[in-house]
Amino acid sequence: AEDGDYTLEEMLIFAIEDEYLAKATYEAIIEAYGEVKPFTRIVLAEQTHIDLLLPLFETYGIEVPVNNASEYVVLPDSISSALATGVDAENMNIAMYQAFLDQEDLPDDVRLVFESLLNASEHHLKAFSKDRLFGAGYDLAQKIQNQFRKGNRNQNQSSTGTCTQTA
């Protein structure tokens, strides 16, 4: 909202759609790059966040949006960029929950869930930040491995020429 005021419905929809997108993005990263930490841990947490939000929709009679987040996932081109994406996403998430918590007349149950999700985002941010050096090492190892594979293919192709024997 331009004036910084959000309705309860807007906050809940923004929150769950954000959690849907985070989970879908981390699932895509795991599918593309394998069981890489911290994504393997955080993807499970994203489902927990969704599970925390769902009862609030029922309590306040708000329709739960369809989860079509996988349609909006942009797969980062490396683990390093995936970790950077995680850092950016968690920073935005923290800002979103802080803005929601600044709202007047926020029901106590909603405030409690938003505080929990804000705290979780702060932990995720630390995990992504801590693992950024690992990500650079992972990407370098992949690059070396790919170069090695290319070298073997080129070597095998050049050694498959015809060989003549002299007596």
C-alpha positions in Angstrom: 0.0 0.0 0.0 1.3 3.5 -0.9 0.4 4.9 2.5 1.9 1.9 4.4 -1.5 0.8 5.6 -2.6 -2.8 4.8 -5.8 -4.6 5.4 -5.6 -7.9 7.3 -6.6 -9.6 4.1 -3.8 -7.9 2.1 -1.2 -8.8 4.7 -2.2 -12.5 4.9 -2.4 -12.8 1.1 1.0 -11.1 0.7 2.5 -13.3 3.4 1.3 -16.6 2.1 2.1 -15.8 -1.5 5.6 -14.8 -0.4 6.0 -18.1 1.5 4.6 -20.0 -1.5 7.2 -18.4 -3.8 10.1 -19.0 -1.5 9.2 -22.7 -1.2 8.8 -23.1 -4.9 12.1 -21.3 -5.6 14.0 -23.4 -3.1 12.5 -26.6 -4.5 13.5 -25.6 -8.0 17.1 -24.9 -6.8 17.3 -28.3 -5.1 16.0 -29.9 -8.2 18.5 -28.2 -10.4 21.6 -28.3 -8.1 20.9 -31.2 -5.7 20.6 -31.4 -2.0 22.5 -28.2 -1.2 22.4 -26.5 2.2 20.8 -24.3 3.4 18.1 -24.8 0.8 17.3 -28.3 2.0 16.6 -27.1 5.5 14.9 -23.8 4.6 12.5 -25.4 2.1 11.1 -27.4 5.0 10.7 -24.3 7.1 8.8 -22.6 4.3 6.1 -25.3 4.5 6.0 -24.7 8.3 5.5 -21.0 7.6 2.6 -21.7 5.2 1.1 -24.0 7.8 1.3 -21.2 10.4 -0.6 -18.8 8.1 -3.4 -21.1 6.9 -5.4 -21.2 10.2 -5.5 -17.4 10.1 -7.3 -17.4 6.8 -9.9 -19.7 8.3 -10.2 -17.7 11.5 -10.8 -14.4 9.6 -12.9 -15.8 6.8 -10.4 -15.0 4.1 -10.1 -17.2 1.0 -6.7 -18.9 0.7 -5.0 -18.0 -2.6 -4.2 -20.7 -5.0 -0.6 -21.8 -4.9 0.7 -21.2 -8.4 4.1 -19.9 -7.3 6.0 -22.4 -9.4 4.9 -20.4 -12.5 6.8 -17.4 -11.2 10.1 -19.1 -10.2 13.2 -17.7 -11.8 16.0 -20.3 -11.4 19.3 -18.7 -10.5 22.2 -19.7 -12.8 24.5 -20.9 -10.0 24.5 -21.8 -6.3 26.2 -18.5 -5.6 23.5 -16.5 -7.3 20.9 -18.8 -5.6 22.4 -17.8 -2.2 22.4 -14.2 -3.2 18.7 -14.5 -4.2 18.0 -16.0 -0.8 19.7 -13.1 0.9 17.7 -10.6 -1.1 14.4 -12.5 -0.6 14.9 -12.7 3.2 15.8 -9.0 3.4 12.5 -8.2 1.6 10.7 -10.7 3.8 12.0 -9.1 6.9 10.9 -5.6 5.7 7.5 -6.9 4.8 6.9 -8.5 8.2 8.2 -5.4 10.0 5.8 -3.2 7.9 2.9 -5.6 8.9 3.9 -5.5 12.5 3.8 -1.7 12.5 0.1 -1.8 11.6 -2.3 -0.6 14.3 -5.0 -2.9 15.6 -3.2 -6.1 14.4 -5.0 -9.0 16.1 -2.8 -10.8 18.7 -2.8 -14.2 16.9 -1.7 -12.5 13.6 0.9 -10.5 15.4 2.3 -13.7 17.0 2.5 -15.5 13.6 4.1 -12.5 11.9 6.7 -12.1 14.7 7.5 -15.8 14.3 7.9 -15.5 10.6 10.0 -12.4 11.0 12.3 -14.3 13.4 12.5 -17.2 11.0 13.5 -14.8 8.1 16.2 -13.4 10.2 17.6 -16.9 10.8 17.3 -17.8 7.1 19.2 -14.6 6.2 22.0 -15.6 8.5 22.1 -19.1 6.9 22.2 -17.8 3.4 24.9 -15.2 4.3 27.0 -17.8 6.1 26.8 -20.3 3.2 27.7 -17.7 0.4 31.4 -18.7 0.6 30.4 -22.4 0.3 28.3 -21.4 -2.8 31.3 -19.9 -4.5 33.3 -23.0 -3.8 30.5 -25.2 -5.1 30.3 -23.2 -8.3 34.0 -23.4 -8.8 34.1 -27.1 -8.3 31.2 -27.5 -10.8 33.1 -25.4 -13.3 36.3 -27.5 -12.9 34.3 -30.7 -13.1 32.6 -29.5 -16.3 35.9 -28.5 -17.8 37.4 -31.9 -17.0 34.5 -33.6 -18.6 34.9 -31.5 -21.8 38.6 -32.3 -21.8 37.9 -36.0 -21.6 35.4 -35.7 -24.5 37.8 -33.8 -26.6 40.6 -36.2 -25.8 38.4 -39.3 -26.6 37.3 -37.7 -29.9 40.9 -37.1 -31.0 42.1 -40.5 -30.0 39.4 -42.3 -32.0 41.1 -41.6 -35.3 42.4 -44.5 -37.4 45.6 -46.2 -36.3 47.8 -48.0 -38.7 50.4 -50.5 -37.7 53.7 -50.8 -39.3 55.4 -54.2 -39.4 
